[in-house]
Amino acid sequence: MRTKNVMTVDVEDYFHVSAFSSVIDRNDWAKLECRVEANTRALLELFHERGVACTFFVLGWVAERYPGLIREIAASGHEVACHGLTHELVYRQTPEVFLAETRRAKQVLEDTVQAPVIGYRAASYSIVNQSIWALDILAGLGFQYDSSIFPVRHDRYGIPGSPRVPHRMSLQGGKAIVEFPLSTYRMVKYDVPVAGGGYFRLFPYAFSRYALNQINERDRMPFIFYLHPWEIDPDQPRIKAGLISRFRHYNNLKRCRARLETLTSEFEFDTARSVLQGLGLLQSATEAENSAGVKHRGAAA
């Protein structure tokens, strides 16, 4: 029996990415051509064809403007999770602002799909050592799992040396949260990021396949894969930004969809909630929804 891995999509548009924040003012987002609806629906069609269940980490900004899209995601049998409100990096926010934005994003999503939202992923994986306090806020809001920690060294994110496997974290104040870190391939003593996104477009597909297989077969654990709707859209508008930012964003966009189609034919995928339940790290679906629903109503009150 093949390992059930996790497929995730961070539902945001091309102009939301952190790499472009210095050249695109957040106040101008509404004036730009939005392509997130069409690109997300293209992914929904692909996943339907391949029988893939996915966790969609939805940006609150998107959910407020396209509630029909979010309901469509849920109606298609996928998990709706939270990607924050404004795609601001957590370590650039105060705890008070992070709390207010995350509460609002969670509320919007839950009101839209009429179900508790128990999963969270930070913009650009920005829960790092200096913003680890965010996990306590997430647990207090009723989130049961997080998928924001990348156990790598990077200029924008990462906690090098942190656990590579899904695990339960004890937090201050007696709370706990499950962490599903972004997947890495252990090469000698180095952890190579192979979870998806820009790495999936950068590395040859043969290497991605090999590394992900090693996580399943050698490490005997599921991997978690991610991408963004704009990554299957090579015709998106080009943003004038720095060389590194443009390379990271536009590199191999034309190859991404074909690679994704191959990936979904070679590996088994399910939602983060389902896989974590199978690992015994989360409650059953009914218990989780009841628990999260109580906490959500209490927070809203």
C-alpha positions in Angstrom: 0.0 0.0 0.0 1.4 3.3 -1.1 2.0 6.1 1.5 -0.7 8.8 1.7 1.1 12.1 1.3 -0.4 15.6 1.6 -1.2 17.9 -1.3 -1.6 21.6 -0.4 -2.3 24.8 -2.3 -1.7 28.3 -0.9 -4.6 30.2 -2.4 -3.2 33.6 -3.3 -2.7 35.6 -6.4 0.6 36.5 -8.2 0.6 40.0 -6.7 0.3 38.8 -3.1 3.7 37.2 -2.9 6.1 38.5 -0.3 8.9 38.9 -2.9 6.9 41.6 -4.6 5.8 43.5 -1.5 8.5 46.2 -2.0 7.2 47.1 -5.5 3.4 46.5 -5.1 1.5 48.5 -2.6 -1.2 46.4 -0.8 -3.6 49.3 -1.3 -3.3 48.7 -5.1 -4.1 45.0 -5.0 -7.8 45.5 -5.9 -6.8 47.5 -9.0 -4.7 44.6 -10.5 -5.9 41.8 -12.7 -7.0 39.0 -10.5 -6.3 35.5 -11.8 -6.7 33.4 -8.7 -10.2 32.2 -9.5 -9.4 30.8 -12.9 -6.1 29.3 -11.7 -7.6 27.7 -8.6 -10.5 26.2 -10.6 -7.9 24.8 -13.0 -6.3 23.0 -10.1 -9.7 21.8 -8.9 -10.3 20.2 -12.3 -6.9 18.6 -12.3 -7.4 17.2 -8.8 -10.8 15.9 -9.7 -9.4 14.1 -12.8 -6.6 12.5 -10.6 -8.8 11.7 -7.6 -6.6 13.9 -5.4 -7.9 15.3 -2.1 -6.1 18.5 -1.1 -5.8 21.1 1.7 -6.3 24.6 0.4 -4.7 27.2 2.7 -6.8 30.2 1.7 -5.8 33.8 2.1 -8.5 35.8 3.9 -8.2 38.6 1.3 -9.2 36.1 -1.4 -12.0 34.6 0.7 -13.6 38.0 1.3 -13.7 38.7 -2.4 -14.4 35.3 -3.9 -16.6 33.4 -1.4 -18.1 31.3 -4.2 -14.6 29.9 -5.0 -14.0 28.9 -1.4 -17.4 27.2 -1.2 -16.6 25.4 -4.4 -13.3 24.1 -2.9 -15.2 22.7 0.1 -18.0 21.3 -2.0 -15.4 19.4 -4.0 -14.4 17.5 -0.9 -11.2 19.3 -0.1 -10.1 20.8 3.2 -10.3 24.5 3.6 -7.5 25.9 5.9 -6.2 29.4 6.7 -3.3 31.3 5.1 -3.8 34.5 7.1 -5.5 37.7 6.0 -3.1 40.0 4.2 0.0 37.8 3.4 2.1 39.9 5.8 5.1 38.1 7.2 4.4 37.0 10.8 7.8 38.3 12.0 6.9 41.8 10.7 3.7 41.8 12.8 3.1 42.4 16.5 1.3 39.7 18.4 -1.7 42.0 18.6 -2.0 42.6 14.9 -1.3 38.9 14.1 -4.1 37.9 16.5 -6.6 40.3 15.0 -5.8 39.4 11.4 -5.8 35.7 12.0 -9.1 35.8 13.9 -10.7 37.7 11.1 -9.4 35.4 8.4 -10.5 32.3 10.3 -14.0 33.8 10.9 -14.4 34.6 7.2 -13.5 31.1 6.1 -15.7 29.4 8.7 -18.6 31.7 7.8 -18.1 30.9 4.1 -17.9 27.1 4.3 -20.0 26.7 7.5 -17.4 24.4 9.0 -14.6 24.8 11.5 -11.1 25.6 10.1 -8.4 23.8 12.1 -5.3 24.2 9.9 -3.0 27.2 9.4 0.0 28.2 7.2 1.8 31.4 7.6 2.7 33.7 4.6 6.1 32.6 3.2 6.5 30.2 6.1 7.3 33.1 8.3 6.9 31.4 11.7 10.6 31.4 12.6 12.5 31.5 15.9 11.7 35.2 16.4 8.0 34.7 15.7 7.4 31.3 17.4 5.0 33.1 19.7 2.5 32.9 16.9 1.9 29.2 17.7 0.4 30.0 21.1 -2.0 32.5 19.4 -3.0 29.9 16.8 -3.7 27.3 19.5 -5.8 29.9 21.4 -7.9 30.6 18.3 -8.7 26.9 18.0 -6.3 25.8 15.3 -5.3 22.2 15.8 -2.4 22.1 13.4 0.1 24.4 11.7 2.2 23.9 8.6 4.5 26.9 8.6 7.9 25.7 9.8 10.5 25.0 7.1 13.5 23.1 8.7 16.0 24.8 6.4 18.3 27.8 6.3 16.9 30.5 4.0 17.1 34.3 3.7 13.3 34.7 4.3 12.2 31.8 6.5 13.2 28.6 8.2 14.2 27.1 11.5 17.3 25.0 10.7 17.6 21.8 12.8 13.9 21.7 13.7 12.1 18.3 13.4 11.4 17.1 9.9 8.5 14.8 10.9 4.9 15.8 11.9 4.8 16.2 15.6 2.9 17.6 18.6 4.4 20.7 20.1 3.8 21.7 23.8 3.3 25.4 24.1 3.4 27.9 26.9 0.3 28.0 29.0 -0.3 24.3 28.7 -1.7 24.4 25.1 -0.4 22.2 22.3 -0.5 22.2 18.5 0.5 19.7 15.8 3.2 20.9 13.4 3.5 19.4 9.9 6.8 20.9 8.7 7.5 21.5 5.1 9.3 18.4 3.7 13.0 18.1 3.2 15.3 15.4 1.9 18.1 14.5 4.2 21.3 14.4 2.1 24.2 13.4 4.3 23.9 16.0 7.0 22.0 18.6 5.0 18.2 19.1 4.7 17.3 19.9 1.1 13.9 21.6 0.6 11.8 19.5 -1.8 8.3 20.4 -0.6 7.2 22.0 -3.8 6.7 25.6 -5.1 9.9 27.2 -6.4 12.0 24.1 -5.6 9.6 21.9 -7.6 10.2 24.2 -10.6 13.9 24.6 -10.0 15.0 21.0 -9.6 14.7 18.5 -12.4 11.6 16.4 -11.9 13.7 13.2 -11.7 15.4 14.6 -8.6 12.1 15.7 -7.0 10.6 12.3 -7.6 13.7 10.6 -6.1 13.8 12.8 -3.0 10.1 12.5 -2.3 10.3 8.7 -2.8 13.1 8.6 -0.2 11.0 10.4 2.3 8.3 7.7 1.9 10.6 4.7 1.6 13.7 5.5 3.6 12.3 7.8 6.2 9.0 6.0 6.3 6.9 9.1 6.6 4.5 11.1 4.4 5.7 14.3 2.7 3.7 17.5 2.4 3.7 19.2 -1.0 2.7 22.8 -1.8 2.2 25.1 -4.7 0.3 28.3 -5.6 -2.4 28.8 -8.2 -0.2 31.3 -10.0 2.5 28.6 -10.5 0.5 26.9 -13.3 -0.1 30.3 -15.0 2.8 31.2 -17.3 0.8 34.0 -18.9 0.4 36.0 -15.7 1.5 39.7 -15.8 5.2 40.3 -15.3 6.2 42.4 -12.3 9.2 44.6 -12.4 11.2 43.5 -9.3 14.7 42.5 -8.3 16.5 39.8 -10.3 16.4 37.2 -7.5 12.7 37.8 -6.8 11.9 37.5 -10.5 13.9 34.3 -10.9 12.2 32.7 -7.9 8.8 33.6 -9.1 9.0 33.1 -12.9 11.5 30.2 -13.2 10.0 27.3 -15.1 6.3 28.3 -14.8 5.7 26.7 -18.2 6.8 23.3 -16.8 4.9 23.3 -13.5 1.5 22.0 -14.6 3.0 19.1 -16.6 5.2 18.2 -13.6 2.2 18.4 -11.3 0.2 16.1 -13.5 3.1 13.6 -13.4 3.5 13.9 -9.6 -0.2 13.2 -9.0 0.0 10.1 -11.1 3.0 8.7 -9.3 2.1 9.5 -5.6 -1.0 9.1 -3.5 -2.3 12.3 -1.8 -4.9 13.3 0.8 -5.6 16.3 3.0 -3.4 17.4 5.9 -6.3 16.7 8.3 -6.8 13.2 7.1 -3.1 12.2 7.1 -2.5 13.7 10.5 -5.5 11.8 11.8 -4.1 8.6 10.3 -0.8 9.3 12.2 -2.8 9.6 15.4 -1.8 13.3 15.9 -5.3 14.7 15.4 -8.7 13.8 16.8 -11.3 12.1 14.6 -13.1 14.4 12.1 -16.2 14.6 14.3 -14.3 15.3 17.5 -12.0 17.8 15.8 -15.0 19.8 14.3 -16.9 19.8 17.6 -13.8 20.9 19.5 -12.8 23.6 17.0 -16.4 24.8 16.7 -16.7 25.3 20.4 -13.4 27.2 20.5 -14.4 29.3 17.5 -17.7 30.3 18.9 -16.0 31.2 22.2 -13.4 33.3 20.4 -16.0 35.1 18.3 -18.0 35.9 21.4 
